[in-house]
């Protein structure tokens, strides 16, 4: 009996270790903490798949538990005034310094866009609330954190349009005056899908002839920038990495565009391009724009044209900011781009750095060789990582120097 019990215990331990273990590279700090954290994400993803298969709930409805788990009620404190408002009908959380640091001193402003694959996330999650407060206190800045509507209820271009309306509203002279913001010191920033929205909005604002206030900077944190080629070297290298495996990122793209599951199947096999999007592959050709060390052993091959499941949104630069020509890129403001080695989106950011520099834009690129997707969110217990604090400090330092 004892041997049977020991065998059962050993089997349970082995299965648990097998489930928790994921292929995390040795140079990632706090590897086991990342494995345990990812175990939670994978468990929720499996549950979401199962409930969707049974017709009990939509996949993203189950995954939204992550957002709800980390939601907080943003409250004012002795240093930061917090108010929930609506800018042109869109929900925002505005963080302001309690006092100016000098008589008549005008403030910086950052419009921040949360990540979550356009389907998850909220400006009211604990890590975003903490980041906004840090920007207020360390930069003497006004922070507008945008609660844009999410897919799948609201597909592209609704999230983009929400953000665009907020930015245009905030850049009005009367609104800037109300918040004591210097019109020459306004930036847009975001992480992951928020980085996508920040990049797209910055591009579109430059094309608006009626806009008199220009952004001084954009800061993009591991942004997602193109949906045409979903088998870049980083998509292949990191397809099973924790937090954002390739299947989940592709699913985010699919849900952003449509509820049609056959389009998801096409995207998973990288056979979703139309003749129109095929013509734009020159803008996302990683054999040209990706630095040689990151191409590694991967060989570039031309993608096929789908005659079945595709989407007109694929060619829209408001969804894929890498698709704009150089004439648009040349007009963009000073830019900060953060990339992580162990991230399917690494090459999107790398290619944008290359294209912006070739267009003459002032770009600061910080690459974290030990970083993984979503790092910036892991600043609170129990999923607190040292690299997340270093990343935040460097990001704030750049804003302090350049905004």
Buried (B, 14 or more C-beta within 10 A) or exposed (E): EEEEEEEEEEEEEEEEEEEBEBEBEEEBEBBEBBBBBBBEBBEBBEBBEEBBEEEEBBBBBBBBEBBEEBBBEBEEEEEBBBEBEEBBEBBBBBBBBEEEEEEEEBBBBBBBBBBBBBBBBBBBBBBBBBBBBBBBBBBBBBBBBBBBBBBBEBBBBBBBBBBBBBBBBBBBEEBBEEBBBBBEBBBBBBBBBBBBBBBBBBBBBBEEEEBEBBBBBBBBBBBBBBBBBBBBBBBBBBBEBBBBBBBBBBBBBBBBBBEEBEBBBBBBEBBBBBEEBBEBBEBBBBEEBBEEEBBEEBEBEEBEBBEEBBBEBBBBBBBBBBBBEEEBBEBBBBBBBBBBBBBBBBBBBBBBBBBBBEBEBEBBBBBBEBBBBBBBBBBBEEBEBEBBBBBBEBBBEBBBEBB
